[in-house]
């Protein structure tokens, strides 16, 4: 899906062009646009090995990201989410998981994850952990050494049991915040294990390292797309309804860009994502240890 990834990168410029984002966001997106020719197999990536790539992904992916600036720009220009062309205000909290259950990944045993590497990702609206709309477990695996994807890192997506979601929601409602909710979810997931989880087979995300750098740094970035260009999943909110999912991501030290879209398989109508195809521009606002970047006022997000 090189063409779709190139399209995704080109759409990053629309965040600034259409929504006149603050200077920091505008500058970052412009830099991404300058490198819009980069694709996962364009030759800019370097072979650094799956384990090293996993280390880099964890170091960049873990923390908190928020698109408040983008959402505020949408509001100021009169755009609303979904059909209105704007973005929801989304915050994501990503934490590492220490789960013995992650060392075995059914139904594809005896294949093992990279040292039991796993992440817990919690997504919620309006900077309020009480408004969780997605909770996922991600496990990291070596690239397919027998194919041309040997230089890639595979991330498998797991839909966690309802009890894990309820544990996070209960902690958030009790005022324990995002970290408390994640801790409660991790404990519940450790008890149930991945055996009780639903692996979203076919939705694997492939990550590649691009040393050319992201919008705010020359230290390199990670690019990702879904293997095969997308996947089909059953809706959690409407069982029996199936959704075609497409996802592209770009990640560096300061930004996480997400272009995650879902379409009703039967009608082709868009179910979620940005209706204009403009990626969610998520600024890093904290690291896993709670360290916050600069003097940002995060009262609206954490």
C-alpha positions as CSV (number, residue, x, y, z in Angstrom):
1,X,0.0,0.0,0.0
2,X,2.8,2.4,-0.9
3,X,0.5,4.7,-2.7
4,X,-1.9,5.0,0.2
5,X,1.0,5.8,2.6
6,X,2.2,8.4,0.2
7,X,-1.3,9.8,0.1
8,X,-1.4,9.8,3.9
9,X,1.8,11.8,4.1
10,X,0.6,14.3,1.6
11,X,-2.6,14.8,3.6
12,X,-0.5,16.0,6.6
13,X,-0.2,19.3,4.9
14,X,-4.0,19.7,4.8
15,X,-4.0,20.1,8.6
16,X,-2.3,23.4,8.2
17,X,-3.7,24.4,4.8
18,X,-7.4,23.9,5.8
19,X,-7.3,24.6,9.5
20,X,-4.5,27.2,10.0
21,X,-3.1,25.4,13.0
22,X,-0.7,27.2,15.4
23,X,2.8,27.7,14.2
24,X,4.3,24.7,15.9
25,X,1.8,22.4,14.3
26,X,2.0,24.1,10.9
27,X,5.8,23.9,10.9
28,X,5.7,20.2,11.8
29,X,3.2,19.3,9.1
30,X,5.1,21.3,6.5
31,X,8.2,19.3,7.3
32,X,6.2,16.1,6.9
33,X,4.9,17.4,3.6
34,X,8.4,18.0,2.3
35,X,9.1,14.3,2.8
36,X,5.8,13.1,1.4
37,X,7.6,10.9,-1.2
38,X,8.8,8.6,1.5
39,X,7.1,5.2,1.5
40,X,7.8,2.0,3.5
41,X,9.8,0.6,0.6
42,X,11.2,3.7,-0.9
43,X,14.8,3.0,0.1
44,X,15.1,5.6,2.9
45,X,14.6,3.0,5.6
46,X,17.6,1.2,7.2
47,X,17.8,-2.3,8.4
48,X,18.3,-2.2,12.1
49,X,16.8,-5.5,13.2
50,X,13.4,-6.2,14.8
51,X,14.7,-6.0,18.4
52,X,16.4,-2.6,17.9
53,X,13.3,-1.4,16.0
54,X,11.1,-2.5,18.9
55,X,13.3,-0.5,21.3
56,X,12.9,2.6,19.2
57,X,9.2,2.1,18.9
58,X,8.7,1.7,22.6
59,X,10.9,4.7,23.4
60,X,8.9,7.0,21.1
61,X,5.4,5.5,21.4
62,X,5.1,5.3,25.1
63,X,3.7,8.5,26.7
64,X,0.7,10.8,26.2
65,X,-0.4,12.5,22.9
66,X,-3.1,15.0,22.4
67,X,-4.6,16.9,19.4
68,X,-6.0,19.8,21.4
69,X,-4.4,22.4,19.1
70,X,-6.0,20.8,16.0
71,X,-9.4,20.5,17.7
72,X,-9.3,24.1,18.9
73,X,-8.4,25.3,15.3
74,X,-11.4,23.3,14.0
75,X,-13.7,24.9,16.5
76,X,-12.4,28.4,15.8
77,X,-13.2,27.9,12.1
78,X,-16.6,26.5,12.7
79,X,-15.9,22.9,11.8
80,X,-17.5,20.0,13.7
81,X,-16.3,16.4,13.8
82,X,-17.4,13.7,11.3
83,X,-19.5,15.2,8.5
84,X,-18.4,18.7,9.5
85,X,-14.9,17.9,8.4
86,X,-13.3,18.6,11.8
87,X,-11.6,16.4,14.4
88,X,-12.7,15.2,17.8
89,X,-10.5,16.2,20.7
90,X,-8.7,12.9,21.4
91,X,-6.1,12.0,24.0
92,X,-4.1,8.8,24.0
93,X,-2.2,7.3,26.9
94,X,0.2,4.5,26.0
95,X,2.0,2.4,28.6
96,X,4.2,-0.6,28.7
97,X,2.8,-3.9,29.9
98,X,4.6,-6.6,31.9
99,X,2.5,-9.6,31.1
100,X,3.5,-13.2,31.3
101,X,0.5,-13.8,29.0
102,X,2.2,-11.8,26.3
103,X,5.0,-14.3,25.8
104,X,2.6,-16.6,24.1
105,X,0.3,-15.3,21.4
106,X,-2.5,-17.6,20.6
107,X,-3.7,-18.7,18.1
108,X,-0.3,-18.5,16.4
109,X,1.7,-20.4,18.9
110,X,4.6,-21.2,19.4
111,X,5.5,-17.8,17.8
112,X,6.7,-15.5,20.6
113,X,6.7,-11.7,20.9
114,X,9.9,-9.8,21.2
115,X,10.9,-10.5,24.8
116,X,7.2,-10.4,25.8
117,X,7.0,-6.8,24.6
118,X,3.5,-5.4,24.9
119,X,1.8,-2.0,25.1
120,X,-1.5,-0.8,26.5
121,X,-3.2,2.0,24.6
122,X,-6.1,3.9,26.0
123,X,-7.9,6.5,23.8
124,X,-10.5,8.9,25.2
125,X,-12.4,12.1,24.3
126,X,-12.0,15.6,25.6
127,X,-8.9,14.9,27.7
128,X,-11.2,13.1,30.1
129,X,-10.2,9.5,31.0
130,X,-13.8,8.8,32.0
131,X,-14.7,9.0,28.2
132,X,-12.7,6.0,27.0
133,X,-13.7,4.9,23.5
134,X,-10.9,2.4,22.8
135,X,-8.6,0.2,24.8
136,X,-6.2,-2.0,23.0
137,X,-3.2,-4.3,23.8
138,X,-0.4,-4.3,21.2
139,X,2.2,-7.0,21.0
140,X,5.5,-6.6,19.1
141,X,6.9,-9.3,16.8
142,X,9.8,-9.7,14.4
143,X,9.3,-9.0,10.7
144,X,8.7,-11.8,8.3
145,X,12.2,-12.9,7.6
146,X,11.2,-15.1,4.7
147,X,9.7,-12.1,2.8
148,X,10.6,-8.6,1.7
149,X,9.2,-7.4,5.1
150,X,12.3,-8.6,7.0
151,X,13.3,-5.1,7.9
152,X,9.9,-4.3,9.4
153,X,8.4,-4.6,12.9
154,X,5.0,-6.2,13.2
155,X,2.5,-4.9,15.8
156,X,-0.5,-7.1,16.5
157,X,-3.7,-5.6,17.8
158,X,-5.8,-7.2,20.5
159,X,-9.3,-6.3,21.6
160,X,-9.2,-6.8,25.3
161,X,-12.0,-8.5,27.4
162,X,-14.9,-6.5,28.6
163,X,-13.7,-6.9,32.2
164,X,-10.5,-5.1,31.4
165,X,-12.4,-2.1,29.9
166,X,-14.7,-2.0,32.9
167,X,-11.7,-2.0,35.3
168,X,-10.2,1.0,33.5
169,X,-13.6,2.8,33.4
170,X,-14.2,2.1,37.1
171,X,-10.8,3.5,38.1
172,X,-11.3,6.6,35.9
173,X,-14.8,7.2,37.4
174,X,-13.2,7.0,40.8
175,X,-10.9,9.9,39.9
176,X,-7.7,8.0,39.6
177,X,-6.9,9.6,36.2
178,X,-5.4,8.0,33.1
179,X,-2.5,6.4,34.9
180,X,-4.9,4.8,37.5
181,X,-7.1,3.6,34.7
182,X,-4.2,2.1,32.8
183,X,-2.9,0.4,36.0
184,X,-6.3,-1.1,36.7
185,X,-6.6,-2.3,33.1
186,X,-3.1,-3.8,33.2
187,X,-3.9,-5.7,36.4
188,X,-7.2,-7.0,34.9
189,X,-5.4,-8.1,31.7
190,X,-2.7,-9.8,33.6
191,X,-5.4,-11.9,35.3
192,X,-7.3,-12.8,32.2
193,X,-4.3,-13.1,29.8
194,X,-4.3,-12.7,26.1
195,X,-6.0,-16.1,25.8
196,X,-9.2,-14.3,26.7
197,X,-8.5,-11.5,24.3
198,X,-9.6,-11.2,20.7
199,X,-6.6,-10.8,18.3
200,X,-7.7,-8.7,15.3
201,X,-6.1,-11.0,12.8
202,X,-5.4,-9.3,9.5
203,X,-5.1,-5.9,11.2
204,X,-1.3,-6.2,11.8
205,X,0.5,-2.9,11.7
206,X,4.0,-2.9,10.1
207,X,6.5,-0.3,11.3
208,X,9.7,0.8,9.5
209,X,12.5,3.2,10.6
210,X,13.1,6.3,8.4
211,X,16.3,8.0,9.4
212,X,15.5,11.2,7.5
213,X,13.7,12.6,10.5
214,X,10.3,14.0,11.5
215,X,8.9,17.5,11.6
216,X,10.7,18.7,14.7
217,X,13.9,16.6,14.8
218,X,16.4,15.1,12.5
219,X,16.7,12.1,14.8
220,X,14.6,9.9,12.6
221,X,11.0,8.7,12.6
222,X,8.8,5.6,12.4
223,X,6.2,5.1,9.6
224,X,3.5,2.4,9.7
225,X,0.6,1.0,7.7
226,X,-1.6,-2.0,8.0
227,X,-0.4,-5.1,6.2
228,X,-2.4,-5.6,3.1
229,X,-3.7,-2.1,3.2
230,X,-6.4,-2.7,5.7
231,X,-8.6,-5.2,7.5
232,X,-12.2,-6.0,8.3
233,X,-13.5,-6.2,11.9
234,X,-16.8,-6.7,13.6
235,X,-18.2,-3.6,15.3
236,X,-18.2,-3.7,19.1
237,X,-21.1,-1.3,19.2
238,X,-23.2,-3.0,16.6
239,X,-22.5,-6.8,16.6
240,X,-23.1,-8.3,13.2
241,X,-22.0,-5.2,11.4
242,X,-18.5,-5.3,9.8
243,X,-16.1,-2.4,9.3
244,X,-13.3,-2.1,6.8
245,X,-10.4,-0.4,8.6
246,X,-7.5,1.5,7.1
247,X,-4.7,3.0,9.2
248,X,-1.5,4.9,8.6
249,X,0.8,6.4,11.2
250,X,3.9,8.5,11.5
251,X,5.8,8.9,14.8
252,X,8.8,11.0,16.0
253,X,10.0,12.5,19.2
254,X,7.3,15.2,19.3
255,X,4.4,14.1,17.1
256,X,2.1,11.1,16.4
257,X,0.1,11.5,13.2
258,X,-2.9,9.0,12.9
259,X,-5.1,8.5,9.9
260,X,-7.4,5.8,11.1
261,X,-10.6,5.3,9.1
262,X,-13.5,2.9,9.3
263,X,-16.1,2.2,6.6
264,X,-19.2,0.2,6.7
265,X,-18.5,-2.9,4.7
266,X,-22.0,-3.2,3.2
267,X,-22.7,0.5,2.3
268,X,-19.2,1.9,2.1
269,X,-20.3,4.8,4.4
270,X,-17.6,6.2,6.6
271,X,-18.1,5.2,10.3
272,X,-15.2,7.0,12.0
273,X,-12.1,9.0,11.3
274,X,-11.7,12.4,9.6
275,X,-14.2,12.9,6.8
276,X,-11.7,15.0,4.8
277,X,-8.9,12.5,5.2
278,X,-6.8,14.8,7.4
279,X,-4.7,12.9,9.9
280,X,-5.1,13.5,13.6
281,X,-2.1,15.6,14.7
282,X,-1.3,14.4,18.2
283,X,1.4,16.4,20.1
284,X,3.4,14.6,22.7
285,X,2.5,16.1,26.0
286,X,4.0,13.6,28.5
287,X,6.3,10.6,28.9
288,X,5.4,7.4,30.7
289,X,7.0,8.6,33.9
290,X,4.7,11.6,34.0
291,X,7.4,14.0,32.8
292,X,5.8,16.8,30.8
293,X,7.3,18.6,27.9
294,X,8.3,22.2,28.4
295,X,5.8,24.4,30.3
296,X,2.7,23.2,28.6
297,X,-0.5,23.7,30.6
298,X,-2.0,20.3,30.5
299,X,-5.0,21.0,32.7
300,X,-7.2,20.5,29.7
301,X,-5.8,17.1,28.8
302,X,-4.4,15.2,31.8
